[in-house]
């Protein structure tokens, strides 16, 4: 996104994309079928949205709609004028702190401009289905789609961080992930058991489970709930959350000076650190293979050098 912002006419480009992909039509659908949140309708949701926006310094509050669906879910749509969708099931099931976390998560998507890539992913998926019959025509497109899926999963982690900063209650964030996963009230859930379940999922000793997790996540826009909870807790434990609360974070006015190279280096560092600390058996196998290759290369190099010296001696009568 930093790279896109270096392009001249970036804002105009976004607006044209929004019009092309019927952003206004999406809004009209929910304007006609859902309940718009304000002081008079779903006042509790409106109050919590205002509180989350104040914490995140969101200056232009997006519209929000509550739509009828018993399944707890939320989303952010729109590029030029993003708006937030919250299901009636989520409003009923989540308490104030949990709902504030969810609304902060969605505000994070809106402020960060995540809807652009989400819309791009949806459109490319449609195109890929059309090109599927072409033997090699869709290979490059599939690579782009895979990258966008990975970006989408990382964007959800960014949204979770925004949600935590909005509510500043790590326990509420964990409870929200539990409810998204199980859909039950707190009387039916246990934080310690949920964390143990997450440890079991993340640290399975079987390489087959590692391969299956990769395959299962390949076409997922969201990480699994236990992974999201663990990633958010790791972010808190590593100190980034506390530093931001203390005022150590990039300022909006400096956003135009951000350099794509810095983002690339930060992303590379993230994946390198994640690879290094991972206890996943598949990752451990790859580390062992990599170490073996490096060791073998050093051994062969040394052997060749040694053979060269010895060969000279052996050739001498």
N, C-alpha and C positions, 0 to 999 in steps of 0.2 A: 504494500500500500504506500510505503514511503517512496518507492520507485515511481508509482503512478502519479504521485503528487508533484514529481519533478516535471511532468509533461505539461506543456502549455495547453490551456483549455480543459484542464481536468474536471472542474465543476460543470462546465458545459457538457462534457462527455457523459458524466454521470446522469445529468438531467435527461439527455437524449436516450440513454439506456433505460432509464425509469419509464419514460413515455413509451418506448418500444415494447417493453414487457408489461405494459398495462398496469402500472402502479395505481393509477386512479381507479381502475376497475376493481382491483383488490380492495381498496378502501371502501368503494361503494357497496361491495358485497357485505362487508361487516357493518357498514352504516345502515344497511337495510335489514340485516338479520341478527345483529347482536345489540348489546346495550352499551352505549358510550359512558365511560366513567367520568364523573364530575362531582360537584358538591351535592348534587341531588340524587344521583344514581350511583350505587356502590360507593358511598361516601368513604367507607373504611379503606377501600382499595385506593381511592383518590388521595386520601391523607397519607398513606404509606408510600405512594408513588412520589408525592411531594417531598416527603422526608428523605427518601432515597436520592431524589434529584438534588436536594440541598447538599447532602454529603458529597456527591460526585460533582457538584458545581455544574449541573446540566442547566444551561441558560434557556433553552427552548424546549419546554416540556412536550414530549410526544403525546399524541392522542392515545388513549387506551380503551379497549373494548373487552367486555366479558361476554363470552359466547357459551351457549348451552352444550355442555359435554361433561359427563360424570368422570371422565378420565383426567387426572391432574396433568395439565400441560400448559405451556406458555410459549410464545413465539414473538419475533419482531419482523415485520415486513415493511417494504418500502425503502427507497434509496434517497430520493429528493426530500420527502417528508415521511420518515419512518413512523410507524405506529405499533403499539404493543397489544398483543392478544393474550388473554388469560381465560382459562376454562372455568366454568362454574364449579366443577369438582375441585379444582385447586383452591378456589376462594373458600369453599366450605371446609376443606380438610386442613389447610395450613393456618397456624396461628399468626399473630402480627409479625413476630420476628422472622419467622420462616417466609412469610409472604413478602416482607421487605427485602429479604435476600433474593428472592426470585425476581422481584421488580427491579432491583439493582442490577441483577444479571442481564435482564433485557435492556435496561438503560445502557449498560456497557456495550451491548451489540449496537444500539442505535448511535451512540456517540462515536464509536470506533468505525462506523461505516461498514460493518460486516455484511449488511444486506446485499451489497454489490456482488460479493463473491458467492453468497448463497444463491442469488438469482442466476449468476453465471453457471453455477453447478447444475441447477435445475434445467436450464436450457441446454447445456452440453449433454446431459443425460438423455434428453429427448433426441438430440442429434445423433448420439452414439447408437441409439436403437435403430435409427434409419440407416446408418452406415454399417451396421453389424454384418450385413451380407457381403460387404466388400472384403476380399482376403486380407489386404494390408492397409486399406485406407483408414481404418479406425484405430490402428496401433498407436499413432502419435496422440490421437484424441484421448485414448484410454490412459495414456501417461499423464496428460493434463488433468483428466478427471480424478485419477488416483491422487495427484498432488492436491487438488481442491478438496477431496475428502479428508486428507491429512490436515490441510489448513482448517477445514470446518471443525474437526475434532479439537484442534488447538484453540480455535476461536471460542469454543465452549469453555475451555479452561480459563481463558481470559475473561469471559463473562462471569464465571464463578468468582474470580478475584474481584471483579467490580461489585458483585453482589455482596461479598464479604466486607469490602470497604464501605459499602452503602449502609449495611446494618451493624458492622463491627461486632459480630457475635458468632465466633466459630462454632459454638455448639448448635446454634440455630441453623447454620449452613449444613452441618452434618445431619441434623434432623430432616432438613428439606430433602437431601439426597436419599435418606432412608425412606421417606414417604413417596418419593418418585419411584423408588425401586419396588416398594411393597404395597403402596396405596392404603396403608392402615393407619389407625390412630396410634398415639404413643403408648397406649396401654397394650398394644399388640406388638410393640417393638422394643428392642434393647440395644443400646449404643455399643456396649462391649461385645455383644454377639455379632453385631453388624461389622464391627472392625475386625473381629476374628474371621468372619466370612470373607472380608476383603483381603486379609492376609492369605487365606487359603487360595483365593483366586489368583492373586498376584504372584505367589511364591510356590506354585505347584512344582514339584521336583521332576515331573515327567515332560520330556522334550515334546512328546506328541501333543500335550496340552498347549505348549507354547506355539506350535505350528497352527493348531486349531484356533487359538486366540487371534493370530495374525489373519487367518482366513475369515474369521467371523467379523473382524473389525474392518476388513478391506473396503466394504461398501456401506459403512456406517457413518452418518454425519455427526454422531455424538459418541463420546467414550461411554463405556458402561458405568453405571452409577457408583459401584465400589471403587473403580479407578479414579473417578472424578473426586470422590471424597478423599482418597489417599493423596492425590496430587495437590489438592487444596491444603491439606494438613502439612504436606512436605513444604509447600510455599511458606506457610506460617512458621514452621520449625526452622527453616533456613534463614529467617530474619527479614525477608523482603517486606512482609506485611507490616512489621513494626517500624521499619525504616520509612515506609510511605506515610504511616500515621504520624511519624515525627517530622514530616515535611520534605523528605528526600525523594523527589519524583520529578520527572520532566514537566515543564510548564507548557500550557497550551500556546502561549505566544512564541515559544521556541520551536513549534512543530514544523514550521516552514523551513527551518535550518537543518532538519534531520537528514542524515545521509544514508542512502541505500546500503553502502558498504558497511556501515555500523550495524544495520539490521542483519545483514548476511552473516557478519562475524558473530553477532549475538546468537543467531539461530544455530550456526555451526557449533558454537560453544555449548548450547543447550543440548543438542543431540549427542555431542561427544561426552558430556558429563553424565547424561542419562545412560549411555552405553557403558560407561566406566563403572557406575554404581549399581547397575542392574544385577540382580541375582537370578534372573530368569535362566533356566537351564539351556535354552537355545542360544541365548547371548553368551553364556559361559562356554558353550561348545565353539561358537564362532571366535571367542577370545583365544581358546586353546588352539584352534586351527591357525588363527593368525599368529599366535606365539610360536607354534610349531613351524610355520612357514618362515618366520623371521629367523628362528633358531637354525632351521635347515639351511637357509641361505647363508648365514654366518658360518655354519659348519662346512658347507661346500666351498665357500670362498677361502676359508682357512686351509681346507684340504688341497684345493688347487694350488694355492701358494706353496704349501708344504711339498706337494708332489713335484712342482716345478723345481724346487731346490734339490729334492731328493733325486729326481730324474737326472739332473745335471751330474750329481755325484755318481749315480749308478752308471751313467754313460761313460764315466772316466775309468779306464782300466786300472 
